[in-house]
């Protein structure tokens, strides 16, 4: 199902589905299946702010494996975060602190 969503470029649905499972291996698989620069350069954004924040949180949980993929996606995702967004703004500093502590 998720592979089909990626092929159809329905990234919001694909990432929402995988992130809701809280399975880091699946999140990394999805990141490897999609193209971060394309997703984060699209206008309007392909991923909503809550999905981007959840992605940062889950990718930053364990950087000991698949480090290159995770760091590349984290770099793109963090640049896409808007700390002034009323929906996610209050959560951004804490999540970034947690990721940096890893």
LOLUM-903622 format. One record per residue (C-alpha): residue number from 1; residue in one letter; y, x, z. Coordinates in nm, 3 decimals, padded with zeros to 5 digits. Layout:
BEGIN
<site i="NUM" aa="A" py="Y" px="X" pz="Z"/>
...
***
This chain:
BEGIN
<site i="1" aa="X" py="00.000" px="00.000" pz="00.000"/>
<site i="2" aa="X" py="00.249" px="00.269" pz="00.101"/>
<site i="3" aa="X" py="00.169" px="00.481" pz="-00.206"/>
<site i="4" aa="X" py="00.257" px="00.183" pz="-00.422"/>
<site i="5" aa="X" py="00.587" px="00.136" pz="-00.240"/>
<site i="6" aa="X" py="00.675" px="00.502" pz="-00.302"/>
<site i="7" aa="X" py="00.584" px="00.473" pz="-00.671"/>
<site i="8" aa="X" py="00.812" px="00.168" pz="-00.695"/>
<site i="9" aa="X" py="01.082" px="00.365" pz="-00.507"/>
<site i="10" aa="X" py="01.085" px="00.110" pz="-00.224"/>
<site i="11" aa="X" py="01.150" px="00.383" pz="00.027"/>
<site i="12" aa="X" py="01.294" px="00.164" pz="00.304"/>
<site i="13" aa="X" py="00.976" px="-00.044" pz="00.311"/>
<site i="14" aa="X" py="00.745" px="00.257" pz="00.285"/>
<site i="15" aa="X" py="00.915" px="00.451" pz="00.565"/>
<site i="16" aa="X" py="00.952" px="00.142" pz="00.786"/>
<site i="17" aa="X" py="00.580" px="00.071" pz="00.750"/>
<site i="18" aa="X" py="00.470" px="00.427" pz="00.831"/>
<site i="19" aa="X" py="00.724" px="00.487" pz="01.109"/>
<site i="20" aa="X" py="00.617" px="00.165" pz="01.281"/>
<site i="21" aa="X" py="00.269" px="00.314" pz="01.323"/>
<site i="22" aa="X" py="00.404" px="00.615" pz="01.521"/>
<site i="23" aa="X" py="00.150" px="00.842" pz="01.351"/>
<site i="24" aa="X" py="00.309" px="01.180" pz="01.279"/>
<site i="25" aa="X" py="00.039" px="01.279" pz="01.029"/>
<site i="26" aa="X" py="00.116" px="00.968" pz="00.822"/>
<site i="27" aa="X" py="00.490" px="01.035" pz="00.845"/>
<site i="28" aa="X" py="00.436" px="01.390" pz="00.717"/>
<site i="29" aa="X" py="00.210" px="01.260" pz="00.439"/>
<site i="30" aa="X" py="00.482" px="01.017" pz="00.332"/>
<site i="31" aa="X" py="00.744" px="01.291" pz="00.340"/>
<site i="32" aa="X" py="00.523" px="01.505" pz="00.117"/>
<site i="33" aa="X" py="00.481" px="01.208" pz="-00.119"/>
<site i="34" aa="X" py="00.853" px="01.138" pz="-00.152"/>
<site i="35" aa="X" py="01.148" px="01.354" pz="-00.254"/>
<site i="36" aa="X" py="01.401" px="01.403" pz="00.025"/>
<site i="37" aa="X" py="01.694" px="01.510" pz="-00.197"/>
<site i="38" aa="X" py="01.648" px="01.205" pz="-00.417"/>
<site i="39" aa="X" py="01.622" px="00.968" pz="-00.122"/>
<site i="40" aa="X" py="01.922" px="01.104" pz="00.065"/>
<site i="41" aa="X" py="02.143" px="01.145" pz="-00.242"/>
<site i="42" aa="X" py="02.100" px="00.786" pz="-00.359"/>
<site i="43" aa="X" py="02.387" px="00.541" pz="-00.332"/>
<site i="44" aa="X" py="02.355" px="00.302" pz="-00.168"/>
<site i="45" aa="X" py="02.136" px="00.496" pz="00.073"/>
<site i="46" aa="X" py="01.763" px="00.445" pz="00.018"/>
<site i="47" aa="X" py="01.701" px="00.441" pz="00.393"/>
<site i="48" aa="X" py="01.890" px="00.242" pz="00.654"/>
<site i="49" aa="X" py="02.045" px="00.424" pz="00.952"/>
<site i="50" aa="X" py="01.777" px="00.301" pz="01.199"/>
<site i="51" aa="X" py="01.499" px="00.424" pz="00.969"/>
<site i="52" aa="X" py="01.667" px="00.764" pz="00.930"/>
<site i="53" aa="X" py="01.708" px="00.795" pz="01.306"/>
<site i="54" aa="X" py="01.344" px="00.700" pz="01.366"/>
<site i="55" aa="X" py="01.240" px="00.955" pz="01.104"/>
<site i="56" aa="X" py="01.439" px="01.228" pz="01.281"/>
<site i="57" aa="X" py="01.286" px="01.133" pz="01.614"/>
<site i="58" aa="X" py="00.929" px="01.133" pz="01.486"/>
<site i="59" aa="X" py="00.955" px="01.446" pz="01.270"/>
<site i="60" aa="X" py="01.117" px="01.635" pz="01.556"/>
<site i="61" aa="X" py="00.843" px="01.545" pz="01.801"/>
<site i="62" aa="X" py="00.619" px="01.838" pz="01.706"/>
<site i="63" aa="X" py="00.742" px="02.119" pz="01.485"/>
<site i="64" aa="X" py="00.434" px="02.340" pz="01.531"/>
<site i="65" aa="X" py="00.256" px="02.207" pz="01.219"/>
<site i="66" aa="X" py="00.391" px="02.135" pz="00.871"/>
<site i="67" aa="X" py="00.710" px="02.303" pz="00.988"/>
<site i="68" aa="X" py="00.858" px="02.363" pz="00.643"/>
<site i="69" aa="X" py="00.825" px="02.001" pz="00.536"/>
<site i="70" aa="X" py="00.956" px="01.870" pz="00.866"/>
<site i="71" aa="X" py="01.255" px="02.106" pz="00.878"/>
<site i="72" aa="X" py="01.353" px="02.024" pz="00.518"/>
<site i="73" aa="X" py="01.338" px="01.650" pz="00.589"/>
<site i="74" aa="X" py="01.513" px="01.690" pz="00.925"/>
<site i="75" aa="X" py="01.797" px="01.881" pz="00.757"/>
<site i="76" aa="X" py="01.846" px="01.605" pz="00.499"/>
<site i="77" aa="X" py="01.805" px="01.322" pz="00.751"/>
<site i="78" aa="X" py="02.043" px="01.469" pz="01.010"/>
<site i="79" aa="X" py="02.310" px="01.513" pz="00.744"/>
<site i="80" aa="X" py="02.268" px="01.144" pz="00.657"/>
<site i="81" aa="X" py="02.315" px="01.026" pz="01.016"/>
<site i="82" aa="X" py="02.647" px="00.867" pz="01.102"/>
<site i="83" aa="X" py="02.707" px="00.900" pz="01.474"/>
<site i="84" aa="X" py="02.989" px="00.645" pz="01.440"/>
<site i="85" aa="X" py="02.751" px="00.376" pz="01.312"/>
<site i="86" aa="X" py="02.761" px="00.104" pz="01.579"/>
<site i="87" aa="X" py="02.389" px="00.034" pz="01.540"/>
<site i="88" aa="X" py="02.258" px="00.387" pz="01.592"/>
<site i="89" aa="X" py="02.559" px="00.583" pz="01.720"/>
<site i="90" aa="X" py="02.477" px="00.551" pz="02.091"/>
<site i="91" aa="X" py="02.125" px="00.688" pz="02.029"/>
<site i="92" aa="X" py="02.206" px="00.981" pz="01.800"/>
<site i="93" aa="X" py="02.312" px="01.241" pz="02.062"/>
<site i="94" aa="X" py="02.003" px="01.189" pz="02.280"/>
<site i="95" aa="X" py="01.760" px="01.206" pz="01.991"/>
<site i="96" aa="X" py="01.925" px="01.516" pz="01.846"/>
<site i="97" aa="X" py="01.916" px="01.680" pz="02.191"/>
<site i="98" aa="X" py="01.543" px="01.607" pz="02.213"/>
<site i="99" aa="X" py="01.478" px="01.753" pz="01.868"/>
<site i="100" aa="X" py="01.681" px="02.066" pz="01.941"/>
<site i="101" aa="X" py="01.491" px="02.116" pz="02.266"/>
<site i="102" aa="X" py="01.166" px="02.147" pz="02.070"/>
***
